[in-house]
Amino acid sequence: MGSETEEARRLVNLARSLLAKGGMLQSTGAGEAISQEKLEQAVTRHVEQNAALFGLPPEYTAKAAAAEVVKNAERAIEDVSGGAPLHRLTDLEYASLEAIIEVS
């Protein structure tokens, strides 16, 4: 369980940092947070590019999935920041954090 907890901590910290600082999506270089719109667009592109792997239908599904990923990741970060134990992250929250990191 220790390595899973450390991986969860790493994911939360990295996703939090990327969301706060803009990650690679940020074009201003000023370190502002990524806008939710830009983040959802990046996740949408990622889902669309990998739709066959996920077995998903067309673009509208990718947009809905992107919005859900962003929401889940933000909730996970908020919960952990509020003191929730890392081992309580759901598989969906964990996957959402990974997705944010991958597209940022």
C-alpha positions in Angstrom: 0.0 0.0 0.0 3.0 2.3 0.6 3.9 2.6 -3.0 0.3 3.1 -4.1 0.0 6.0 -1.5 3.3 7.5 -2.8 2.1 7.3 -6.4 -1.2 8.9 -5.4 0.6 11.7 -3.5 2.9 12.2 -6.6 -0.2 12.4 -8.9 -2.0 14.8 -6.7 1.0 17.1 -6.2 2.0 17.0 -9.9 -1.6 17.7 -11.1 -2.0 20.5 -8.5 1.2 22.1 -9.7 0.3 21.8 -13.4 -3.2 23.2 -12.8 -1.8 26.1 -10.7 1.2 27.0 -12.9 -0.3 26.3 -16.4 1.7 23.3 -17.4 2.7 23.0 -21.0 -0.6 24.4 -22.1 0.2 27.8 -20.8 1.4 30.1 -23.5 1.9 33.3 -21.6 4.8 32.1 -19.6 3.6 34.1 -16.7 2.7 31.1 -14.6 -1.1 31.6 -14.5 -3.4 28.7 -14.0 -4.6 26.8 -17.0 -8.1 27.9 -17.9 -10.7 25.2 -17.5 -11.7 25.7 -21.2 -8.1 25.1 -22.4 -7.7 22.1 -20.2 -10.9 20.5 -21.4 -9.9 21.1 -25.0 -6.6 19.4 -24.4 -8.3 16.4 -22.7 -10.9 16.3 -25.5 -8.1 16.1 -28.1 -6.4 13.4 -26.1 -9.6 11.4 -25.8 -10.4 11.8 -29.5 -6.9 10.7 -30.5 -7.2 7.6 -28.3 -10.9 7.0 -28.8 -10.3 3.6 -30.4 -8.4 2.5 -27.3 -11.2 3.6 -25.0 -13.9 2.2 -27.3 -15.7 5.6 -27.3 -18.1 7.0 -29.9 -17.6 10.4 -31.6 -16.6 13.9 -30.5 -19.5 14.7 -28.1 -18.4 11.8 -25.9 -14.8 13.2 -25.8 -16.1 16.6 -24.7 -18.2 15.1 -22.0 -15.4 12.9 -20.9 -13.0 15.8 -20.8 -15.3 17.9 -18.6 -15.7 14.9 -16.2 -11.9 14.3 -16.1 -11.3 17.9 -15.1 -14.0 17.8 -12.5 -12.8 14.6 -11.0 -9.2 15.8 -10.8 -10.1 19.1 -9.2 -12.3 17.3 -6.7 -9.4 14.9 -5.8 -7.0 17.7 -5.4 -9.5 19.6 -3.2 -10.2 16.6 -1.1 -6.6 15.8 -0.5 -5.8 19.4 0.2 -8.6 19.4 2.8 -7.0 16.4 4.6 -8.7 13.4 2.9 -6.3 10.4 3.0 -4.7 9.5 -0.3 -5.8 5.9 -0.1 -9.4 7.1 -0.5 -8.8 8.4 -4.0 -11.2 6.5 -6.3 -9.9 4.8 -9.5 -11.7 7.5 -11.5 -10.0 10.3 -9.5 -6.7 8.6 -9.9 -7.2 8.1 -13.7 -8.3 11.8 -14.0 -5.2 13.0 -12.2 -3.1 10.9 -14.6 -5.0 12.4 -17.6 -4.4 15.9 -16.4 -0.7 15.2 -16.1 -0.5 13.6 -19.5 -2.1 16.5 -21.4 -0.5 19.3 -19.4 
